[in-house]
Amino acid sequence: MDRPYRITAIIGTYRKGGMIDKATREVLRAAEARRNAKISRIYLIERKIEFCTNCRRCTQETGENRGECIIEDDMNAILDEIDRSDAVILASPVNFGTVTAVMKRFVERLICHARWPWGANAPKPRNGGKDRHVVILMSSAAPSFLTRLSGCAAGPLKDAAKLMGAGGIDMMFIGLAAGKKHPSLPERAKRKARRIGRNLS
């Protein structure tokens, strides 16, 4: 019997039930309905994730698999979940022009997916032969086209996707998300989220 298609959603919102949470749920529902996928939702605010200290010990190890971080928190368990996944969703609202602080903390800890020996000018992704589908979801108070054009908001998540061995990246921006205290996901955004979910491969 084939193993189920696995999707892990990494959600960097501070408010459950908000715009980014609703968009994530639409993607997951569509994927689950089409592929009978096994779904895992990880809310970063519920996990203990310490700051990266930039000791770079994890980047010195050779091989394609991620290096081991010496910090004892929930990050290794999250990375194990991602390693078992065929697709990953990275979802974050935009705060002060970039991803939320909890998402940024998570992204910085992904350096273990890179090889960066002392003396090298820059890290290089290990990838480990992965061909993982990654979906980036972002919501902002500004119009969505401004968020896309700036490049600053999505940059950390694009880098994260590459470190995870993304073979394909889908992106969705939801603009004007701060007009109401309890906003509804626009129908157009729902349709796009469902299409992304159905097309996960």
N, C-alpha and C positions, 0 to 999 in steps of 0.2 A: 504494500500500500504506500502510495506517495505521501510524503509529508505535506502538511498544509502550507499554503503561501502565507508568509508572516510579514506583518506590517507593524512597525513601531512608530508611534507619534511622540515626539519630544515637544512639549508645550511650555512655552516660556511666558505665559500670561500670569498676571497677578490676580485675575478675577475669573473664576469659573463661570461659564454661562455667557461670557462676553462675546464680542464679534469674532475674535480669532478662534475661540473655543467652538463656536457654532460652525465656522467654516471647516475646521478640522473634522468635526462630527459628520458633516455632509460628505466629505471625501471618504471617510472610513465606512460610512453606511453603504455608499455606492460600491466600494471595493469589496466589502463583505458580501453584499448581495450577488455580485457577479462571480466572485472567485471563492466564496465560502472561506475567506481569509481568516487567519488567527490574528486578532487585534490586541495590541498592547498600548495603553496610554500612560505616558509618564509626565506628570506635572512637576516641573522642576522646583516649584515652591514647596512641594511636599517631601523633597529629598535633601539629604545633607550632602552638599557639594562644596568643598573648601576651595579657596583660591589656589591657582597654580603658583608655585613658588619659583618657577623658572630654574629649578635645579638641573633640568635637562637629563637626568639620569635615564628616564624612559626613552630618550632619543638616541642613546648611545648603543643600544642593543642592535645586533644585526638581524637580518631576516625580514620577511614580508609581514609577519604578524605584529600587532601593536606591542609597544614596549610596556612594561609593567610600572605603574605609578606607585611610589612608596607611601602616598597619602592614604590613610585608612578612613574612607567614607563610603558613600553610596555610588561613586562614579564607576568603579570597576564592574559593579552589577549592571549598571545601565549600559556600559560598553559591551558586556557579554550579551545583553538582550539585543543590542544593535547588530552584533556579529552574527546572530542567528537569524537576522531579518533579511528578507528579499527587497523590502522597500522601507524607507524611512521618511517620515514627515517632520520637518522642522518648522514650527509655527511660533511666531512672536509678533506682538504689537510693536509699533515704533514709538520709542520714548526718546526725546531729545535728539531726534535724527538718526537713531540707530536701534539695534535690538535692545530688549530689556536687560537689566543688569544680571538677572539670573541666567538668561540665555547666553550672555557674553561670558559669564563665569564657566558655563558648560563648554562653550566653544574653545576657550583657552585651554581647557583640560584635554582637548583632542590632539594636542601636540604629540601625544604618545603614538599617534598614527603616522608620525614622520620620523625620518632618520636624520639626525643632525649632529654628527660627530664634532668634537671640539676642533676648531681650526677651519671648519667649513663656513662659507659665507652665509648660507641660508639652508633651511630644512627642505627635504625632499619627501613627498608622500610615499609611504610604503605600499598602500593599496591592497597588497596581499592577493592580487588577481581578482578582486571583487568587481562585479558589474551590477551594482545596486541602484535601483531607481530611487531618486530623492525628490521629494516635493517640498517646495518652500512656500509657506503661507505667511503673508504679512498684512497687518491692518494699520491704518494711520488716520489722524485727524485731517491731514492734507488730502487733496485729490490724488488718486492713485497714480496718475501719470507723473506727478511731481516726485513721488516716492521712487518710481522706477528710474526717472531721469537722474536723480541725485546719485544713485549708486552706493551711497554711504550706508543706507539701511540694510540692503540685501548683501553687501559685501561679506560680512562675517559668516552669513549662512551659506553663501556660495563657496567660501573657503572651507567651511565645515563639510559640505557635501563632497568636495574633491578629496578631502582627507579620508572620508568614509568610503571612498572608491566608487563614487557615483558614475554609472554608465550613462544615465540620462537624468536631466533635471527639468522638472516642471515648476513654473512659478506663477503665483497668483497674488495680486495686490488688491486690497479692499480699501478704498478711500472714503473720506468723509465719515469716519466711524465714530466720531465723538459728538455727534449732534444731539444724541439723547443719552440719558443715564442708562437705559436698558434698550440698546438698539437691536433692531431686527436685521437679519442677514438679507440683503436685497435679492430678489428673485434671479436677477442676472448672475449674481455671485453664486447662488445656490446651483444654478445650472452648470456653471463652469466647474465648481467644486465636484459635482457629481460626475462630470465628464472626465475630470482628472482621476477620480477614484476608479471609474470603469476602465480607464486606459492603463492603470498600473500593470507593469509587466516585469 
